């Protein structure tokens, strides 16, 4: 599907310049229009704001600087390129202060203009996307990219993400397990100039030290036993995009040293290879432990910490986002009700309070899993505090004694039946809904079959 053409407005009182620029912009694939003066241009902008405005500085009736002032707050949503044959440092500075994106002197060099337009269009695209996301904050859901929440800590986080997303600098994300560190990394990627590239996530704690180097840097065929073919590492796979490394403190010290070298040099060498391969990757690293103690304990190299910690984002735990608990719970319940084709149950008066009083040590991940169990297992007709106690605060089946009364045993059986029905007979998925291991589920099913 072809991308829509960018809209460019040319403002110049000289017909030859105006027509020539308009024709040139059309050959570059843009949708170009023109205005003979600032007042006419402002009227066109009221009907539809273009992506880029190329305007002369000296025009009768309204100068280019006065035209920029007339745009007001709208100047933030458009890249204004000022052009003049009477360039001075003072006018250039004034134009930039008023919101102009760049300043070019006449006669214009086509390739230079084209380069400025391309960069300006990228900046406008990011600015407009960020504006759309900010508007979502006023919605009942309060979402920002993949993140959900309207509390003060989350609004502050959204502001910081919006400020640093457009940069290429490394980011270190700190937060307890389950707070949504990968969602933050993905939002940073989606708002960045790299959003057309690959977003790749790697959990350092889930990969053995012997395999980590190969995963990051890749290897050549025959580099070691079982290296039966060439493998591209994460840096090559994410070239032009974003690499998210979770639990960075679990990376072996010797791998951290090589990882740091790649960050500093912008090139990687596969294991068993002889060539250095240039890569352009933005790295977002995350840890659920405080970086300072990790550095002191030798879990994180100090030089790597400073290289990653260009920007730091601290994610608030769910217990500090009290007003978001009910909002998130409703979102998850509705999502899982749709997924499992279950009715959306109403909330009894004590349900929200019960959710609010729980500390949620597992943060958003724990809340999400709990709402999945409720969506499938709660008998209804409404959700109550008792449902929170039964399905959210402990594993549904794991804690039930073998000597439980018949009513409890029957409740257990019904819970398993509902989970199996909701998952289409998939035992692994049913076990996850119930909050137990597949092994425990199989044991329970074997026990029922013997009865």
C-alpha positions as CSV (number, residue, x, y, z in Angstrom):
1,X,0.0,0.0,0.0
2,X,1.5,3.4,-1.1
3,X,2.1,5.9,1.7
4,X,0.1,9.1,1.4
5,X,1.9,12.0,-0.2
6,X,3.2,14.8,2.2
7,X,1.5,18.1,1.8
8,X,3.9,21.1,1.2
9,X,2.8,24.7,1.0
10,X,5.0,27.3,-0.8
11,X,4.6,30.9,0.3
12,X,6.4,33.5,-1.9
13,X,5.3,36.7,-3.6
14,X,7.5,36.0,-6.7
15,X,5.4,33.9,-9.2
16,X,8.4,32.4,-10.9
17,X,9.9,31.1,-7.6
18,X,6.5,30.0,-6.4
19,X,5.6,28.0,-9.5
20,X,9.1,26.6,-9.9
21,X,9.2,25.3,-6.3
22,X,5.7,23.8,-6.6
23,X,6.7,21.9,-9.8
24,X,9.9,20.7,-8.2
25,X,8.1,19.4,-5.1
26,X,5.6,17.6,-7.3
27,X,8.4,15.7,-9.1
28,X,9.7,14.6,-5.7
29,X,6.4,13.0,-4.9
30,X,4.9,15.6,-2.7
31,X,1.5,17.2,-2.9
32,X,2.4,20.9,-3.4
33,X,0.2,24.0,-3.2
34,X,1.1,27.7,-3.0
35,X,0.2,31.1,-1.7
36,X,1.3,34.6,-2.8
37,X,1.5,36.1,0.7
38,X,1.3,35.3,4.4
39,X,-2.4,36.2,4.8
40,X,-3.5,33.8,2.0
41,X,-1.2,31.1,3.4
42,X,-2.8,31.5,6.9
43,X,-6.3,31.0,5.3
44,X,-5.1,27.8,3.6
45,X,-3.6,26.5,6.9
46,X,-7.0,27.1,8.6
47,X,-8.6,24.7,6.2
48,X,-5.8,22.1,6.3
49,X,-2.5,22.2,8.0
50,X,0.3,21.0,5.6
51,X,3.2,18.9,6.8
52,X,5.8,21.4,5.6
53,X,5.8,25.1,4.7
54,X,8.5,26.7,2.6
55,X,8.1,30.5,3.0
56,X,10.0,33.5,1.9
57,X,11.2,35.9,4.6
58,X,10.6,39.3,2.8
59,X,7.1,39.6,1.5
60,X,4.8,42.6,1.2
61,X,2.0,43.0,3.8
62,X,3.3,40.2,6.1
63,X,6.8,39.1,6.5
64,X,7.8,35.5,6.9
65,X,8.5,36.0,10.6
66,X,5.0,37.6,11.1
67,X,3.5,34.6,9.2
68,X,5.2,32.1,11.6
69,X,3.8,34.2,14.5
70,X,0.3,34.0,12.9
71,X,0.5,30.2,12.9
72,X,0.6,30.3,16.7
73,X,0.6,26.8,18.4
74,X,0.0,25.2,15.0
75,X,3.7,25.8,14.2
76,X,4.5,22.8,16.4
77,X,2.6,20.5,14.0
78,X,4.4,21.6,10.8
79,X,8.0,22.0,9.6
80,X,8.5,25.6,8.5
81,X,11.5,26.2,6.3
82,X,12.4,29.9,5.9
83,X,14.2,31.1,2.7
84,X,15.7,34.5,2.0
85,X,18.3,36.2,-0.1
86,X,19.1,38.5,2.8
87,X,20.4,36.1,5.4
88,X,21.5,37.4,8.8
89,X,22.3,35.6,12.0
90,X,19.7,37.7,13.8
91,X,16.8,36.8,11.5
92,X,17.8,33.1,11.5
93,X,17.9,33.0,15.3
94,X,14.5,34.8,15.5
95,X,12.9,32.4,13.0
96,X,14.1,29.4,15.0
97,X,12.8,30.9,18.2
98,X,9.4,31.4,16.6
99,X,9.2,27.8,15.7
100,X,10.8,27.5,12.2
101,X,12.4,24.1,11.5
102,X,15.3,25.4,9.3
103,X,16.6,28.4,7.4
104,X,17.9,28.3,3.8
105,X,19.4,31.1,1.7
106,X,18.6,31.9,-1.9
107,X,19.2,30.8,-4.5
108,X,18.1,27.4,-3.1
109,X,20.2,24.3,-3.7
110,X,17.6,21.6,-4.7
111,X,19.4,18.7,-3.0
112,X,19.9,20.7,0.2
113,X,16.2,21.6,0.2
114,X,15.3,18.0,-0.4
115,X,17.4,16.8,2.6
116,X,15.8,19.4,4.9
117,X,12.3,18.5,3.7
118,X,13.0,14.8,4.4
119,X,14.3,15.4,7.9
120,X,11.5,17.9,8.6
121,X,8.8,15.4,7.5
122,X,10.2,12.8,9.9
123,X,10.1,15.3,12.8
124,X,6.5,16.3,11.9
125,X,5.4,12.7,11.8
126,X,6.8,12.1,15.3
127,X,5.3,15.3,16.6
128,X,1.8,14.5,15.3
129,X,2.0,10.9,16.5
130,X,3.0,12.1,20.0
131,X,0.1,14.6,19.9
132,X,-2.4,11.8,19.1
133,X,-1.0,9.8,22.0
134,X,-1.3,12.7,24.4
135,X,-4.9,13.1,23.3
136,X,-5.6,9.5,24.3
137,X,-4.6,10.4,27.9
138,X,-7.9,12.3,28.1
139,X,-9.8,9.2,27.1
140,X,-11.4,6.9,29.8
141,X,-8.7,4.4,29.2
142,X,-5.8,6.8,29.5
143,X,-3.5,4.9,27.1
144,X,-0.2,6.0,25.7
145,X,1.0,3.6,23.0
146,X,0.9,0.1,24.6
147,X,0.8,1.6,28.2
148,X,-2.4,2.2,30.2
149,X,-2.9,4.4,33.1
150,X,-4.0,8.0,34.1
151,X,-2.3,8.3,37.5
152,X,0.2,11.1,38.1
153,X,3.2,8.7,38.0
154,X,2.1,7.4,34.7
155,X,1.5,10.8,33.2
156,X,5.0,11.8,34.3
157,X,6.4,8.7,32.6
158,X,4.5,9.5,29.4
159,X,6.0,12.9,29.4
160,X,9.5,11.6,29.7
161,X,9.0,9.0,27.0
162,X,7.7,11.7,24.6
163,X,10.8,13.8,25.3
164,X,13.4,11.1,24.7
165,X,11.7,8.9,22.0
166,X,12.9,11.0,19.1
167,X,16.6,10.6,20.2
168,X,18.9,7.7,19.4
169,X,20.4,7.6,22.8
170,X,20.5,4.5,25.0
171,X,17.8,4.2,27.8
172,X,18.0,2.3,31.0
173,X,14.6,1.3,32.4
174,X,14.3,0.4,36.1
175,X,11.2,-1.2,37.7
176,X,10.0,-4.1,39.7
177,X,9.0,-7.3,37.9
178,X,5.7,-7.0,36.1
179,X,5.7,-3.2,35.8
180,X,5.8,-3.2,32.0
181,X,9.4,-2.5,31.1
182,X,9.1,-4.1,27.6
183,X,6.0,-2.1,26.9
184,X,7.9,1.1,27.7
185,X,10.7,0.0,25.3
186,X,8.2,-0.8,22.6
187,X,6.5,2.6,23.0
188,X,9.9,4.3,22.8
189,X,10.5,2.4,19.5
190,X,7.0,3.2,18.1
191,X,7.5,6.9,18.7
192,X,11.0,7.1,17.3
193,X,12.4,7.6,13.8
194,X,13.3,3.9,13.9
195,X,9.7,2.7,14.1
196,X,9.8,1.3,10.6
197,X,12.7,-0.9,11.7
198,X,12.7,-4.0,13.8
199,X,11.9,-4.1,17.5
200,X,13.7,-7.1,19.1
201,X,13.5,-8.2,22.7
202,X,15.9,-10.5,24.5
203,X,15.7,-11.6,28.1
204,X,19.3,-12.0,29.4
205,X,18.2,-14.1,32.3
206,X,16.6,-16.7,30.1
207,X,19.8,-17.4,28.0
208,X,22.8,-19.3,29.3
209,X,26.1,-17.4,29.4
210,X,27.5,-19.8,26.8
211,X,24.8,-18.9,24.3
212,X,24.5,-15.2,25.1
213,X,27.5,-14.1,23.0
214,X,26.1,-16.0,19.9
215,X,22.7,-14.5,20.5
216,X,24.0,-11.0,20.6
217,X,26.8,-11.0,18.0
218,X,26.0,-14.0,15.8
219,X,28.4,-16.7,14.6
220,X,29.8,-18.1,11.4
221,X,29.2,-21.6,10.2
222,X,31.7,-24.0,12.0
223,X,32.6,-21.4,14.6
224,X,31.9,-24.0,17.3
225,X,30.3,-27.4,17.8
226,X,26.7,-27.5,16.4
227,X,27.3,-24.2,14.5
228,X,26.0,-25.8,11.3
229,X,25.1,-22.6,9.6
230,X,25.7,-18.8,9.9
231,X,23.6,-17.1,12.5
232,X,22.8,-13.4,12.6
233,X,22.9,-12.0,16.1
234,X,20.5,-9.5,17.7
235,X,22.5,-6.5,16.6
236,X,22.4,-7.4,13.0
237,X,18.7,-8.5,13.2
238,X,17.8,-5.2,14.8
239,X,19.9,-3.0,12.5
240,X,18.0,0.2,11.9
241,X,15.7,-0.5,14.8
242,X,15.6,-1.0,18.6
243,X,17.1,-3.8,20.7
244,X,15.5,-4.3,24.1
245,X,17.6,-6.2,26.6
246,X,15.7,-7.2,29.8
247,X,17.5,-8.2,33.0
248,X,20.8,-6.7,31.8
249,X,22.5,-7.4,35.1
250,X,22.2,-11.1,34.4
251,X,24.6,-10.8,31.4
252,X,28.0,-12.4,32.1
253,X,30.8,-9.9,32.8
254,X,32.9,-11.0,29.8
255,X,29.9,-10.6,27.5
256,X,29.2,-7.1,29.0
257,X,32.7,-6.1,27.9
258,X,32.1,-7.1,24.3
259,X,28.6,-5.6,24.4
260,X,30.1,-2.3,25.5
261,X,32.6,-2.3,22.7
262,X,29.8,-2.8,20.1
263,X,27.9,0.2,21.6
264,X,31.0,2.4,21.5
265,X,32.2,1.4,18.0
266,X,28.9,0.8,16.2
267,X,30.1,-2.4,14.7
268,X,29.9,-6.1,15.5
269,X,32.0,-9.2,14.7
270,X,30.4,-12.6,14.6
271,X,32.0,-15.5,16.5
272,X,34.4,-17.1,14.2
273,X,34.3,-14.2,11.8
274,X,37.0,-11.8,10.6
275,X,35.0,-8.8,9.4
276,X,33.6,-6.0,11.5
277,X,30.0,-5.3,10.4
278,X,28.5,-1.7,10.9
279,X,25.2,-1.7,12.8
280,X,22.9,1.1,13.8
281,X,20.8,0.0,16.8
282,X,19.2,1.9,19.6
283,X,19.6,-0.1,22.9
284,X,17.0,0.0,25.6
285,X,18.1,-2.0,28.7
286,X,16.1,-2.9,31.7
287,X,16.6,-4.3,35.2
288,X,14.3,-5.0,38.2
289,X,17.1,-4.2,40.6
290,X,18.6,-0.9,41.5
291,X,21.6,-0.2,39.2
292,X,23.8,1.3,41.9
293,X,24.0,-1.9,44.1
294,X,24.3,-4.0,40.9
295,X,27.4,-2.0,39.9
296,X,28.8,-2.2,43.5
297,X,28.3,-6.0,43.6
298,X,29.9,-6.4,40.2
299,X,26.7,-7.5,38.4
300,X,26.9,-4.6,36.1
301,X,30.1,-3.0,34.7
302,X,30.4,0.6,35.8
303,X,31.4,1.8,32.3
304,X,28.5,-0.1,30.7
305,X,26.1,1.4,33.2
306,X,27.2,4.9,32.3
307,X,27.0,4.0,28.6
308,X,23.4,2.7,29.0
309,X,22.2,5.3,31.5
310,X,22.1,8.3,29.0
311,X,18.4,8.5,29.9
312,X,16.8,6.7,32.8
313,X,13.2,5.8,33.2
314,X,11.9,4.6,36.6
315,X,8.6,2.6,36.4
316,X,6.2,3.0,39.3
317,X,4.9,-0.2,41.0
318,X,1.2,-0.8,40.7
319,X,0.7,-0.1,44.5
320,X,1.8,3.5,43.7
321,X,-0.8,3.8,40.9
322,X,-3.9,3.3,42.9
323,X,-6.3,5.0,40.6
324,X,-5.1,2.8,37.7
325,X,-6.0,-0.5,39.3
326,X,-9.7,-0.5,38.5
327,X,-9.0,1.0,35.1
328,X,-6.6,-1.8,34.2
329,X,-8.8,-4.5,35.8
330,X,-11.8,-3.4,33.6
331,X,-9.6,-3.4,30.5
332,X,-8.2,-6.9,31.1
333,X,-11.6,-8.3,32.1
334,X,-13.2,-7.0,28.9
335,X,-10.3,-8.3,26.8
336,X,-10.4,-11.8,28.2
337,X,-14.2,-12.0,28.2
338,X,-14.0,-11.3,24.4
339,X,-11.1,-13.8,24.0
340,X,-12.8,-16.6,25.8
341,X,-16.4,-15.7,24.7
342,X,-17.5,-15.2,28.2
343,X,-20.1,-12.6,29.4
344,X,-18.8,-9.3,30.9
345,X,-19.9,-9.5,34.5
346,X,-21.0,-6.4,36.5
347,X,-19.0,-5.3,39.5
348,X,-20.6,-5.6,43.0
349,X,-20.1,-2.7,45.3
350,X,-17.3,-4.4,47.2
351,X,-15.3,-5.6,44.2
352,X,-13.3,-2.5,43.4
353,X,-12.4,-2.0,47.0
354,X,-11.1,-5.5,47.3
355,X,-8.9,-5.0,44.2
356,X,-7.7,-1.7,45.7
357,X,-6.8,-3.2,49.0
358,X,-4.5,-5.9,47.5
359,X,-0.8,-4.8,47.3
360,X,-0.3,-6.6,43.9
361,X,3.4,-7.5,44.5
362,X,3.5,-8.9,41.0
363,X,2.3,-5.6,39.6
364,X,0.5,-5.3,36.3
365,X,1.4,-8.8,35.3
366,X,-0.2,-10.2,38.4
367,X,-3.3,-8.2,37.9
368,X,-3.5,-9.3,34.3
369,X,-3.3,-13.0,35.2
370,X,-5.8,-12.5,38.0
371,X,-8.3,-10.9,35.7
372,X,-7.8,-13.7,33.2
373,X,-8.8,-16.2,35.8
374,X,-11.8,-14.2,36.9
375,X,-13.0,-13.8,33.3
376,X,-13.1,-17.6,32.9
377,X,-13.7,-19.0,36.4
378,X,-16.0,-16.5,38.3
379,X,-19.5,-18.0,38.5
380,X,-21.3,-14.6,38.5
381,X,-23.8,-13.1,38.2
382,X,-21.5,-10.3,39.4
383,X,-17.9,-10.0,40.5
384,X,-17.5,-9.7,44.3
385,X,-14.8,-9.3,46.9
386,X,-15.1,-13.1,47.5
387,X,-14.1,-13.7,43.9
388,X,-11.0,-11.6,44.5
389,X,-10.2,-13.7,47.5
390,X,-10.8,-17.0,45.7
391,X,-9.3,-16.3,42.3
392,X,-6.8,-13.4,42.7
393,X,-5.0,-13.6,46.0
394,X,-3.7,-17.2,45.7
395,X,-3.5,-20.0,43.1
396,X,-6.9,-21.4,42.4
397,X,-6.1,-25.0,42.8
398,X,-2.6,-25.3,44.3
399,X,-3.6,-24.4,47.8
400,X,-6.6,-26.6,48.1
401,X,-6.0,-29.5,50.4
402,X,-6.6,-33.2,49.3
403,X,-8.8,-33.5,52.3
404,X,-11.0,-30.6,51.3
405,X,-14.7,-30.8,51.9
406,X,-16.9,-32.0,49.1
407,X,-18.1,-28.5,48.3
408,X,-14.5,-27.3,47.8
409,X,-13.6,-30.4,45.8
410,X,-16.7,-29.8,43.6
411,X,-15.7,-26.1,43.2
412,X,-12.2,-27.2,42.2
413,X,-13.6,-29.6,39.6
414,X,-15.9,-27.0,38.1
415,X,-13.1,-24.5,37.9
416,X,-10.9,-26.9,36.0
417,X,-13.8,-27.8,33.7
418,X,-14.4,-24.1,32.9
419,X,-10.8,-23.5,32.3
420,X,-10.5,-26.4,29.9
421,X,-13.7,-25.3,28.1
422,X,-12.4,-21.8,27.7
423,X,-9.1,-23.0,26.3
424,X,-10.6,-25.4,23.9
425,X,-9.1,-28.4,25.8
426,X,-5.6,-27.0,25.8
427,X,-4.2,-28.1,29.1
428,X,-1.2,-25.8,29.1
429,X,-3.4,-22.7,28.6
430,X,-6.0,-24.0,31.1
431,X,-3.2,-24.4,33.7
432,X,-2.1,-20.8,33.1
433,X,-5.6,-19.6,33.6
434,X,-5.9,-21.5,36.8
435,X,-2.6,-20.3,38.1
436,X,-1.1,-23.8,38.5
437,X,1.5,-25.8,36.6
438,X,0.5,-28.3,33.9
439,X,1.9,-31.1,36.1
440,X,-0.6,-30.2,38.9
441,X,-3.5,-30.0,36.4
442,X,-2.6,-33.5,35.0
443,X,-2.5,-34.8,38.6
444,X,-5.9,-33.4,39.4
445,X,-7.4,-34.8,36.1
446,X,-5.9,-38.2,36.9
447,X,-7.4,-38.1,40.3
448,X,-10.9,-37.3,38.9
449,X,-10.6,-40.1,36.3
450,X,-10.0,-42.6,39.2
451,X,-13.0,-41.5,41.1
